[in-house]
Amino acid sequence: MTTATQTGLASQKAEFQLDPGAHYLNCAYLGPICRSVEAAGIAGVRQKRSPTPFPTEAFFTGCDEVRDRFSALVGGAPERVAIVPSASYGLTTAARNVRLEAGQRIVILGEQFPSNVYIWRRLAAEHDCDLHSVERPGPPPSGALWNERLLEAITPHTAVVALPHTHWTDGTRIDLEAAGARAREVGAAFIIDASQSVGAIPFDVETLRPDALIAVGYKWLMGPYSTCLGYFGERFDDGVPLEETWISRQGSEDFQALVDYNDAYRPGAARYDVGETSNFILLPMLIEALDRILEWQPSRIRDYNTSLLCGLAQELRDRGWAMEDDDWRSGHILGVRLPDGWDLKSLQARLVESDVYASLRGDALRVSPNVYNEPEDIDALRGVLEAFG
Ligand SMILES: Cc1ncc(COP(=O)(O)O)c(C=O)c1O
């Protein structure tokens, strides 16, 4: 294990097996898995070679361990955690359990990730609601004004406020404390897609009080693809799941008695779990990934990534490139608008030639490091940008 200093986190590069020479600055796209997470997946595959013995308790213990870890990470009781396969699944689950009446408003943010848009478009059309997207008020820096406009958009007719925590395109920070307080004032459901923040920065459900919080496992949690976790508050206690699974029923531990059908769900959010919840390969990987995040701690991960990016951010700002103010940007994602006239396809090719991996989103370059990165990775990106411009 790489040692950390008492307060700060040291580079965790040795825990990962990124291609030698690759400068991977793209965690907002796909988080790499570390060695121990890979080993957990391989052990899961091997276990299925010959399932002897394979006790029925195993169908439940992994799920419980995932719930425990996620609640340790974001707060709230483990029973409030649901295991789902994607953000779209978790957000659709929440959305389908919100009561909507004609003329009510659903507030979303401009250009938020489609998994938190399409379901609201459908429901707005089905219930004759007004889907109100609060657009960025101008080129960055505009995060402060954008957040103000968001609060103004949450009117007494608002039934739902469905937001990201960190904007996926450029890292703009959404003030969830203020938005949540306003949502509660008008009685709206407060639904958060924190796929681009949980794991990278602290999140506390007791402080931010979302009715539902959804976070994919494959980005900043650095777990496997097709895993996602949801926290569902009391508002969703009596909801209807997307699937009617057997494992979410009370008494489902007794396999012999499964045909004594029981309509009652387990308490809390387990009713929203995906079918075949106990995935014996993905869940051990996710548990291990969550353990590593808990060990590294989101506040230290945040500080590590912030310190990697802050110098580059200032240099690019000094060159006149538009980006969000540091106060309104999450420290782990830096989205910079590239100068007019730059041929983005050539830039992308130049980045790949130099083994530098970041995302181009529209006219912005999105840089998203994590604990396996070191200052040399940022230098490699800086070198490409300087040679290009
Ligand atoms: C903010 C955000 N939410 C969710 C996702 C993934 O959604 P899904 O799990 O529905 O594919 C992404 C992927 O980039 C994202 O950036």
The ligand as a Gaussian input file, in Angstrom:
#p B3LYP/6-31G(d) Opt

LIG

0 1
 C      -23.397000      13.072000     -14.624000
 C      -23.470000      11.689000     -15.211000
 N      -24.465000      10.879000     -14.810000
 C      -24.575000       9.628000     -15.290000
 C      -23.678000       9.129000     -16.223000
 C      -23.849000       7.724000     -16.728000
 O      -25.216000       7.417000     -16.839000
 P      -25.724000       5.925000     -17.055000
 O      -25.291000       5.145000     -15.877000
 O      -27.207000       6.072000     -17.147000
 O      -25.100000       5.432000     -18.326000
 C      -22.651000       9.966000     -16.690000
 C      -21.690000       9.494000     -17.704000
 O      -20.880000      10.224000     -18.220000
 C      -22.541000      11.270000     -16.144000
 O      -21.553000      12.097000     -16.526000

